[in-house]
């Protein structure tokens, strides 16, 4: 199992656990809020670079 597959499987497991323990709106807030907060914490130059890079290059 590749590293990316392990991360994806872990993310799915955490998502299922959150849906069981929390109301659906709280789980959705966490799932959408965490990546958004991480993006907003980047410097403007890092955001520009992230937008410029294709998804294929991000996976390396």
PyMOL Python script that loads the backbone (N, CA, C, O; Angstrom):
from pymol import cmd

cmd.read_pdbstr("""\
ATOM      1  N   UNK A   1       0.850  -1.178   0.000  1.00  0.00           N
ATOM      2  CA  UNK A   1       0.000   0.000   0.000  1.00  0.00           C
ATOM      3  C   UNK A   1       0.892   1.236   0.000  1.00  0.00           C
ATOM      4  O   UNK A   1       1.795   1.358   0.827  1.00  0.00           O
ATOM      5  N   UNK A   2       0.633   2.150  -0.931  1.00  0.00           N
ATOM      6  CA  UNK A   2       1.456   3.352  -1.036  1.00  0.00           C
ATOM      7  C   UNK A   2       1.152   4.325   0.104  1.00  0.00           C
ATOM      8  O   UNK A   2       0.152   4.197   0.810  1.00  0.00           O
ATOM      9  N   UNK A   3       2.038   5.289   0.255  1.00  0.00           N
ATOM     10  CA  UNK A   3       1.863   6.279   1.323  1.00  0.00           C
ATOM     11  C   UNK A   3       0.576   7.082   1.107  1.00  0.00           C
ATOM     12  O   UNK A   3      -0.156   7.354   2.059  1.00  0.00           O
ATOM     13  N   UNK A   4       0.301   7.460  -0.148  1.00  0.00           N
ATOM     14  CA  UNK A   4      -0.918   8.228  -0.437  1.00  0.00           C
ATOM     15  C   UNK A   4      -2.167   7.423  -0.129  1.00  0.00           C
ATOM     16  O   UNK A   4      -3.157   7.975   0.353  1.00  0.00           O
ATOM     17  N   UNK A   5      -2.134   6.132  -0.400  1.00  0.00           N
ATOM     18  CA  UNK A   5      -3.290   5.280  -0.111  1.00  0.00           C
ATOM     19  C   UNK A   5      -3.512   5.162   1.394  1.00  0.00           C
ATOM     20  O   UNK A   5      -4.654   5.126   1.852  1.00  0.00           O
ATOM     21  N   UNK A   6      -2.441   5.102   2.153  1.00  0.00           N
ATOM     22  CA  UNK A   6      -2.563   5.036   3.612  1.00  0.00           C
ATOM     23  C   UNK A   6      -3.159   6.329   4.165  1.00  0.00           C
ATOM     24  O   UNK A   6      -4.002   6.300   5.061  1.00  0.00           O
ATOM     25  N   UNK A   7      -2.716   7.457   3.626  1.00  0.00           N
ATOM     26  CA  UNK A   7      -3.253   8.748   4.071  1.00  0.00           C
ATOM     27  C   UNK A   7      -4.732   8.847   3.721  1.00  0.00           C
ATOM     28  O   UNK A   7      -5.533   9.315   4.530  1.00  0.00           O
ATOM     29  N   UNK A   8      -5.094   8.411   2.525  1.00  0.00           N
ATOM     30  CA  UNK A   8      -6.501   8.465   2.114  1.00  0.00           C
ATOM     31  C   UNK A   8      -7.358   7.554   2.988  1.00  0.00           C
ATOM     32  O   UNK A   8      -8.452   7.939   3.400  1.00  0.00           O
ATOM     33  N   UNK A   9      -6.869   6.354   3.271  1.00  0.00           N
ATOM     34  CA  UNK A   9      -7.619   5.426   4.119  1.00  0.00           C
ATOM     35  C   UNK A   9      -7.777   5.994   5.533  1.00  0.00           C
ATOM     36  O   UNK A   9      -8.840   5.866   6.140  1.00  0.00           O
ATOM     37  N   UNK A  10      -6.739   6.610   6.043  1.00  0.00           N
ATOM     38  CA  UNK A  10      -6.826   7.239   7.367  1.00  0.00           C
ATOM     39  C   UNK A  10      -7.813   8.390   7.377  1.00  0.00           C
ATOM     40  O   UNK A  10      -8.556   8.563   8.344  1.00  0.00           O
ATOM     41  N   UNK A  11      -7.830   9.176   6.318  1.00  0.00           N
ATOM     42  CA  UNK A  11      -8.783  10.279   6.217  1.00  0.00           C
ATOM     43  C   UNK A  11     -10.224   9.804   6.176  1.00  0.00           C
ATOM     44  O   UNK A  11     -11.103  10.405   6.792  1.00  0.00           O
ATOM     45  N   UNK A  12     -10.460   8.730   5.452  1.00  0.00           N
ATOM     46  CA  UNK A  12     -11.805   8.155   5.392  1.00  0.00           C
ATOM     47  C   UNK A  12     -12.213   7.635   6.768  1.00  0.00           C
ATOM     48  O   UNK A  12     -13.346   7.843   7.203  1.00  0.00           O
ATOM     49  N   UNK A  13     -11.292   6.962   7.451  1.00  0.00           N
ATOM     50  CA  UNK A  13     -11.591   6.430   8.781  1.00  0.00           C
ATOM     51  C   UNK A  13     -11.918   7.555   9.762  1.00  0.00           C
ATOM     52  O   UNK A  13     -12.876   7.454  10.528  1.00  0.00           O
ATOM     53  N   UNK A  14     -11.129   8.615   9.738  1.00  0.00           N
ATOM     54  CA  UNK A  14     -11.387   9.747  10.628  1.00  0.00           C
ATOM     55  C   UNK A  14     -12.723  10.392  10.288  1.00  0.00           C
ATOM     56  O   UNK A  14     -13.473  10.771  11.187  1.00  0.00           O
ATOM     57  N   UNK A  15     -13.029  10.519   8.999  1.00  0.00           N
ATOM     58  CA  UNK A  15     -14.309  11.089   8.586  1.00  0.00           C
ATOM     59  C   UNK A  15     -15.490  10.281   9.085  1.00  0.00           C
ATOM     60  O   UNK A  15     -16.481  10.848   9.546  1.00  0.00           O
ATOM     61  N   UNK A  16     -15.396   8.958   8.998  1.00  0.00           N
ATOM     62  CA  UNK A  16     -16.480   8.092   9.467  1.00  0.00           C
ATOM     63  C   UNK A  16     -16.648   8.219  10.984  1.00  0.00           C
ATOM     64  O   UNK A  16     -17.769   8.289  11.488  1.00  0.00           O
ATOM     65  N   UNK A  17     -15.535   8.247  11.695  1.00  0.00           N
ATOM     66  CA  UNK A  17     -15.599   8.394  13.153  1.00  0.00           C
ATOM     67  C   UNK A  17     -16.226   9.737  13.529  1.00  0.00           C
ATOM     68  O   UNK A  17     -17.041   9.810  14.448  1.00  0.00           O
ATOM     69  N   UNK A  18     -15.841  10.804  12.812  1.00  0.00           N
ATOM     70  CA  UNK A  18     -16.427  12.117  13.096  1.00  0.00           C
ATOM     71  C   UNK A  18     -17.929  12.117  12.842  1.00  0.00           C
ATOM     72  O   UNK A  18     -18.690  12.708  13.608  1.00  0.00           O
ATOM     73  N   UNK A  19     -18.356  11.460  11.778  1.00  0.00           N
ATOM     74  CA  UNK A  19     -19.785  11.423  11.477  1.00  0.00           C
ATOM     75  C   UNK A  19     -20.566  10.649  12.541  1.00  0.00           C
ATOM     76  O   UNK A  19     -21.725  10.960  12.813  1.00  0.00           O
ATOM     77  N   UNK A  20     -19.935   9.652  13.135  1.00  0.00           N
ATOM     78  CA  UNK A  20     -20.608   8.866  14.173  1.00  0.00           C
ATOM     79  C   UNK A  20     -20.694   9.662  15.479  1.00  0.00           C
ATOM     80  O   UNK A  20     -21.738   9.673  16.131  1.00  0.00           O
ATOM     81  N   UNK A  21     -19.597  10.330  15.862  1.00  0.00           N
ATOM     82  CA  UNK A  21     -19.534  10.998  17.153  1.00  0.00           C
ATOM     83  C   UNK A  21     -20.131  12.392  17.161  1.00  0.00           C
ATOM     84  O   UNK A  21     -20.612  12.851  18.197  1.00  0.00           O
ATOM     85  N   UNK A  22     -20.108  13.071  16.028  1.00  0.00           N
ATOM     86  CA  UNK A  22     -20.558  14.458  15.970  1.00  0.00           C
ATOM     87  C   UNK A  22     -21.780  14.572  15.067  1.00  0.00           C
ATOM     88  O   UNK A  22     -22.014  13.703  14.227  1.00  0.00           O
ATOM     89  N   UNK A  23     -22.552  15.626  15.231  1.00  0.00           N
ATOM     90  CA  UNK A  23     -23.623  15.876  14.262  1.00  0.00           C
ATOM     91  C   UNK A  23     -23.018  16.109  12.876  1.00  0.00           C
ATOM     92  O   UNK A  23     -21.859  16.505  12.759  1.00  0.00           O
ATOM     93  N   UNK A  24     -23.798  15.865  11.842  1.00  0.00           N
ATOM     94  CA  UNK A  24     -23.260  15.952  10.477  1.00  0.00           C
ATOM     95  C   UNK A  24     -22.708  17.331  10.163  1.00  0.00           C
ATOM     96  O   UNK A  24     -21.711  17.437   9.448  1.00  0.00           O
ATOM     97  N   UNK A  25     -23.323  18.394  10.676  1.00  0.00           N
ATOM     98  CA  UNK A  25     -22.865  19.743  10.352  1.00  0.00           C
ATOM     99  C   UNK A  25     -21.517  20.032  11.001  1.00  0.00           C
ATOM    100  O   UNK A  25     -20.705  20.761  10.432  1.00  0.00           O
ATOM    101  N   UNK A  26     -21.264  19.470  12.187  1.00  0.00           N
ATOM    102  CA  UNK A  26     -19.974  19.686  12.855  1.00  0.00           C
ATOM    103  C   UNK A  26     -18.865  18.945  12.115  1.00  0.00           C
ATOM    104  O   UNK A  26     -17.764  19.469  11.952  1.00  0.00           O
ATOM    105  N   UNK A  27     -19.158  17.724  11.668  1.00  0.00           N
ATOM    106  CA  UNK A  27     -18.166  16.959  10.906  1.00  0.00           C
ATOM    107  C   UNK A  27     -17.853  17.666   9.591  1.00  0.00           C
ATOM    108  O   UNK A  27     -16.695  17.727   9.177  1.00  0.00           O
ATOM    109  N   UNK A  28     -18.880  18.199   8.938  1.00  0.00           N
ATOM    110  CA  UNK A  28     -18.681  18.924   7.680  1.00  0.00           C
ATOM    111  C   UNK A  28     -17.849  20.177   7.911  1.00  0.00           C
ATOM    112  O   UNK A  28     -16.985  20.515   7.102  1.00  0.00           O
ATOM    113  N   UNK A  29     -18.111  20.859   9.008  1.00  0.00           N
ATOM    114  CA  UNK A  29     -17.352  22.060   9.339  1.00  0.00           C
ATOM    115  C   UNK A  29     -15.868  21.736   9.534  1.00  0.00           C
ATOM    116  O   UNK A  29     -15.004  22.487   9.082  1.00  0.00           O
ATOM    117  N   UNK A  30     -15.577  20.635  10.198  1.00  0.00           N
ATOM    118  CA  UNK A  30     -14.181  20.224  10.414  1.00  0.00           C
ATOM    119  C   UNK A  30     -13.530  19.814   9.105  1.00  0.00           C
ATOM    120  O   UNK A  30     -12.400  20.211   8.819  1.00  0.00           O
ATOM    121  N   UNK A  31     -14.243  19.015   8.303  1.00  0.00           N
ATOM    122  CA  UNK A  31     -13.675  18.508   7.044  1.00  0.00           C
ATOM    123  C   UNK A  31     -13.391  19.655   6.075  1.00  0.00           C
ATOM    124  O   UNK A  31     -12.375  19.631   5.381  1.00  0.00           O
ATOM    125  N   UNK A  32     -14.259  20.645   6.016  1.00  0.00           N
ATOM    126  CA  UNK A  32     -14.048  21.770   5.108  1.00  0.00           C
ATOM    127  C   UNK A  32     -13.234  22.888   5.744  1.00  0.00           C
ATOM    128  O   UNK A  32     -12.515  23.605   5.047  1.00  0.00           O
ATOM    129  N   UNK A  33     -13.337  23.041   7.039  1.00  0.00           N
ATOM    130  CA  UNK A  33     -12.672  24.145   7.714  1.00  0.00           C
ATOM    131  C   UNK A  33     -11.175  23.961   7.876  1.00  0.00           C
ATOM    132  O   UNK A  33     -10.427  24.935   7.789  1.00  0.00           O
ATOM    133  N   UNK A  34     -10.721  22.745   8.109  1.00  0.00           N
ATOM    134  CA  UNK A  34      -9.291  22.517   8.336  1.00  0.00           C
ATOM    135  C   UNK A  34      -8.456  22.860   7.093  1.00  0.00           C
ATOM    136  O   UNK A  34      -7.483  23.603   7.221  1.00  0.00           O
ATOM    137  N   UNK A  35      -8.792  22.354   5.894  1.00  0.00           N
ATOM    138  CA  UNK A  35      -7.996  22.750   4.719  1.00  0.00           C
ATOM    139  C   UNK A  35      -8.109  24.236   4.396  1.00  0.00           C
ATOM    140  O   UNK A  35      -7.142  24.845   3.938  1.00  0.00           O
ATOM    141  N   UNK A  36      -9.275  24.820   4.629  1.00  0.00           N
ATOM    142  CA  UNK A  36      -9.452  26.245   4.365  1.00  0.00           C
ATOM    143  C   UNK A  36      -8.577  27.067   5.306  1.00  0.00           C
ATOM    144  O   UNK A  36      -7.928  28.020   4.875  1.00  0.00           O
ATOM    145  N   UNK A  37      -8.554  26.708   6.577  1.00  0.00           N
ATOM    146  CA  UNK A  37      -7.711  27.423   7.541  1.00  0.00           C
ATOM    147  C   UNK A  37      -6.233  27.275   7.181  1.00  0.00           C
ATOM    148  O   UNK A  37      -5.470  28.235   7.284  1.00  0.00           O
ATOM    149  N   UNK A  38      -5.832  26.088   6.763  1.00  0.00           N
ATOM    150  CA  UNK A  38      -4.433  25.866   6.377  1.00  0.00           C
ATOM    151  C   UNK A  38      -4.069  26.725   5.170  1.00  0.00           C
ATOM    152  O   UNK A  38      -2.981  27.301   5.128  1.00  0.00           O
ATOM    153  N   UNK A  39      -4.970  26.818   4.186  1.00  0.00           N
ATOM    154  CA  UNK A  39      -4.721  27.648   3.002  1.00  0.00           C
ATOM    155  C   UNK A  39      -4.609  29.118   3.383  1.00  0.00           C
ATOM    156  O   UNK A  39      -3.737  29.825   2.878  1.00  0.00           O
ATOM    157  N   UNK A  40      -5.485  29.581   4.273  1.00  0.00           N
ATOM    158  CA  UNK A  40      -5.464  30.987   4.660  1.00  0.00           C
ATOM    159  C   UNK A  40      -4.236  31.354   5.490  1.00  0.00           C
ATOM    160  O   UNK A  40      -3.876  32.529   5.568  1.00  0.00           O
ATOM    161  N   UNK A  41      -3.587  30.365   6.111  1.00  0.00           N
ATOM    162  CA  UNK A  41      -2.383  30.638   6.897  1.00  0.00           C
ATOM    163  C   UNK A  41      -1.132  30.759   6.027  1.00  0.00           C
ATOM    164  O   UNK A  41      -0.077  31.155   6.523  1.00  0.00           O
ATOM    165  N   UNK A  42      -1.232  30.425   4.740  1.00  0.00           N
ATOM    166  CA  UNK A  42      -0.081  30.541   3.856  1.00  0.00           C
ATOM    167  C   UNK A  42       0.201  32.004   3.538  1.00  0.00           C
ATOM    168  O   UNK A  42      -0.699  32.844   3.554  1.00  0.00           O
ATOM    169  N   UNK A  43       1.478  32.295   3.247  1.00  0.00           N
ATOM    170  CA  UNK A  43       1.848  33.630   2.781  1.00  0.00           C
ATOM    171  C   UNK A  43       1.273  33.839   1.387  1.00  0.00           C
ATOM    172  O   UNK A  43       0.999  32.866   0.686  1.00  0.00           O
ATOM    173  N   UNK A  44       1.086  35.092   0.970  1.00  0.00           N
ATOM    174  CA  UNK A  44       0.580  35.342  -0.382  1.00  0.00           C
ATOM    175  C   UNK A  44       1.446  34.695  -1.475  1.00  0.00           C
ATOM    176  O   UNK A  44       0.912  34.205  -2.471  1.00  0.00           O
ATOM    177  N   UNK A  45       2.769  34.688  -1.300  1.00  0.00           N
ATOM    178  CA  UNK A  45       3.639  34.060  -2.311  1.00  0.00           C
ATOM    179  C   UNK A  45       3.427  32.543  -2.355  1.00  0.00           C
ATOM    180  O   UNK A  45       3.470  31.936  -3.425  1.00  0.00           O
ATOM    181  N   UNK A  46       3.201  31.940  -1.195  1.00  0.00           N
ATOM    182  CA  UNK A  46       2.947  30.501  -1.164  1.00  0.00           C
ATOM    183  C   UNK A  46       1.605  30.171  -1.807  1.00  0.00           C
ATOM    184  O   UNK A  46       1.473  29.143  -2.472  1.00  0.00           O
ATOM    185  N   UNK A  47       0.609  31.032  -1.614  1.00  0.00           N
ATOM    186  CA  UNK A  47      -0.697  30.814  -2.251  1.00  0.00           C
ATOM    187  C   UNK A  47      -0.574  30.902  -3.768  1.00  0.00           C
ATOM    188  O   UNK A  47      -1.151  30.089  -4.491  1.00  0.00           O
ATOM    189  N   UNK A  48       0.185  31.898  -4.253  1.00  0.00           N
ATOM    190  CA  UNK A  48       0.380  32.029  -5.703  1.00  0.00           C
ATOM    191  C   UNK A  48       1.059  30.790  -6.261  1.00  0.00           C
ATOM    192  O   UNK A  48       0.661  30.277  -7.306  1.00  0.00           O
ATOM    193  N   UNK A  49       2.086  30.306  -5.567  1.00  0.00           N
ATOM    194  CA  UNK A  49       2.804  29.116  -6.022  1.00  0.00           C
ATOM    195  C   UNK A  49       1.887  27.896  -6.021  1.00  0.00           C
ATOM    196  O   UNK A  49       1.935  27.081  -6.942  1.00  0.00           O
ATOM    197  N   UNK A  50       1.060  27.770  -4.997  1.00  0.00           N
ATOM    198  CA  UNK A  50       0.138  26.640  -4.902  1.00  0.00           C
ATOM    199  C   UNK A  50      -0.883  26.670  -6.030  1.00  0.00           C
ATOM    200  O   UNK A  50      -1.224  25.624  -6.583  1.00  0.00           O
ATOM    201  N   UNK A  51      -1.370  27.842  -6.374  1.00  0.00           N
ATOM    202  CA  UNK A  51      -2.331  27.953  -7.484  1.00  0.00           C
ATOM    203  C   UNK A  51      -1.670  27.649  -8.816  1.00  0.00           C
ATOM    204  O   UNK A  51      -2.312  27.107  -9.716  1.00  0.00           O
ATOM    205  N   UNK A  52      -0.384  27.993  -8.955  1.00  0.00           N
ATOM    206  CA  UNK A  52       0.347  27.793 -10.207  1.00  0.00           C
ATOM    207  C   UNK A  52       0.645  26.322 -10.475  1.00  0.00           C
ATOM    208  O   UNK A  52       0.650  25.879 -11.623  1.00  0.00           O
ATOM    209  N   UNK A  53       0.889  25.584  -9.421  1.00  0.00           N
ATOM    210  CA  UNK A  53       1.313  24.192  -9.554  1.00  0.00           C
ATOM    211  C   UNK A  53       0.098  23.322  -9.874  1.00  0.00           C
ATOM    212  O   UNK A  53      -0.971  23.485  -9.285  1.00  0.00           O
ATOM    213  N   UNK A  54       0.278  22.410 -10.803  1.00  0.00           N
ATOM    214  CA  UNK A  54      -0.832  21.512 -11.140  1.00  0.00           C
ATOM    215  C   UNK A  54      -0.978  20.431 -10.071  1.00  0.00           C
ATOM    216  O   UNK A  54      -0.052  20.188  -9.298  1.00  0.00           O
ATOM    217  N   UNK A  55      -2.119  19.796 -10.030  1.00  0.00           N
ATOM    218  CA  UNK A  55      -2.362  18.739  -9.044  1.00  0.00           C
ATOM    219  C   UNK A  55      -1.375  17.589  -9.207  1.00  0.00           C
ATOM    220  O   UNK A  55      -0.963  16.983  -8.218  1.00  0.00           O
ATOM    221  N   UNK A  56      -1.000  17.289 -10.422  1.00  0.00           N
ATOM    222  CA  UNK A  56      -0.071  16.189 -10.650  1.00  0.00           C
ATOM    223  C   UNK A  56       1.268  16.479  -9.982  1.00  0.00           C
ATOM    224  O   UNK A  56       1.882  15.580  -9.407  1.00  0.00           O
ATOM    225  N   UNK A  57       1.719  17.714 -10.051  1.00  0.00           N
ATOM    226  CA  UNK A  57       2.990  18.078  -9.428  1.00  0.00           C
ATOM    227  C   UNK A  57       2.882  18.115  -7.905  1.00  0.00           C
ATOM    228  O   UNK A  57       3.876  17.888  -7.215  1.00  0.00           O
ATOM    229  N   UNK A  58       1.704  18.395  -7.371  1.00  0.00           N
ATOM    230  CA  UNK A  58       1.529  18.432  -5.918  1.00  0.00           C
ATOM    231  C   UNK A  58       1.703  17.054  -5.290  1.00  0.00           C
ATOM    232  O   UNK A  58       2.125  16.955  -4.137  1.00  0.00           O
ATOM    233  N   UNK A  59       1.389  15.999  -6.019  1.00  0.00           N
ATOM    234  CA  UNK A  59       1.407  14.641  -5.472  1.00  0.00           C
ATOM    235  C   UNK A  59       2.807  14.090  -5.308  1.00  0.00           C
ATOM    236  O   UNK A  59       2.979  13.045  -4.680  1.00  0.00           O
ATOM    237  N   UNK A  60       3.808  14.753  -5.848  1.00  0.00           N
ATOM    238  CA  UNK A  60       5.170  14.222  -5.755  1.00  0.00           C
ATOM    239  C   UNK A  60       5.743  14.385  -4.387  1.00  0.00           C
ATOM    240  O   UNK A  60       6.883  13.989  -4.145  1.00  0.00           O
TER     241      UNK A  60
END
""", "prot")
cmd.dss("prot")
cmd.show_as("cartoon", "prot")
cmd.util.cbc("prot")
cmd.orient("prot")
